[in-house]
Amino acid sequence: AGRENAMGPVLDAAFRTAVRAGRRARTETGIGRHPTSVSTEAVRQLQELRGDLASARALIVGTGQAGRLAGEALRKRGVHDLRVVSRTAEHAESLARGWHAVPLPWHALEAAIRDADVVISCTGAPHAVITRELGESALRGRAAGRPLLVADIAVPRDVEPAVRSLPLVRVLDLDDLQRRVDGNLAVR
């Protein structure tokens, strides 16, 4: 409306005042401190568990909206070494390009998990894509004592429940994260 000169000085002033008030509310109150998206909360939880994410090698499995949000949240937390795996190479390449990340083909999933410190899985697959067998195989090539953090934010689940029992693997699932998001909404 402003570009088209379709609002008068009163509406223009009201709009600008509203935008300034919104900015002040976010910076001067705690309203923006607690994430309300599962993707953002997943990244926050991964950072709480690992500490500094800037030095982490992160992997996103899936390129839908949840994967995009997770990637943005990882970048905001300082992650520089980011990889993206998708069943569709073009999707992985497109998403990775915007983040200067490394796109990987689906058949590289095991090696990508082996190399990762944190994994966020958010595919639209109708079945688990990270099975116990895949997890065990990926862990065989990891340095001894190196933990792996996995956030499964897919519906239905991308990570088999049995993956939780693998040594040095910590899995956060949608239920864990949704409880935190609900708490964050209540705090807001």
C-alpha positions, 0 to 999 in steps of 0.5 A, a space after each residue: 500500500 505504501 509503494 502504491 501511495 494507497 495509504 494516508 499519513 495516519 495509516 502509515 504512522 500506525 503501521 510503522 509504530 506497530 512494526 517498531 513495537 513488535 521489534 521492541 517486544 522481541 528484543 526487550 522481553 523474553 517473547 522470542 527466547 523460547 522456540 515454538 517450532 519443532 525444528 528450532 527446538 530440535 537444534 536448541 536441544 542438540 546445542 544443549 546436549 553437545 555444547 558449541 554447534 559451530 564445530 559440529 558436523 551436522 547432517 539433515 536427512 530430508 529437504 521438506 519444510 522441517 529440513 529447511 527450518 532445521 538448516 536455518 536454525 543450525 546456521 544461526 547457531 554457527 554450524 559451518 559443516 552442514 550436509 544434506 541428504 535426500 532421496 531426490 538429488 536435485 532437492 538436496 542440491 537446491 537446499 544445500 546451495 543456499 547454505 553453502 552445504 554439501 549435498 549428498 545422494 541417498 546411498 551416502 546416508 550411512 557414511 554421512 551418519 558415520 561422519 556426523 556429530 548431529 543428525 536431524 532426520 525429517 523425511 516424508 518416508 512412510 517407514 523408518 530410514 535410520 534403522 538399528 542395522 544402519 546405525 550399527 553399521 555407521 557406528 563401526 567406522 566412528 572414532 571410539 568414544 565419539 557420541 552421536 546426537 539424533 533428532 527425529 522430527 519426522 511423522 511417521 518416525 524416521 528413526 527406529 526406536 531400537 537406535 536409542 539402545 546403540 552405544 553413544 547415541 542419543 535420540 530425541 524424538 518428536 514427543 520429546 521435542 513437542 513437550 518442550 515446544 508446548 512448554 515454550 508456548 506456555 512460557 511465552 
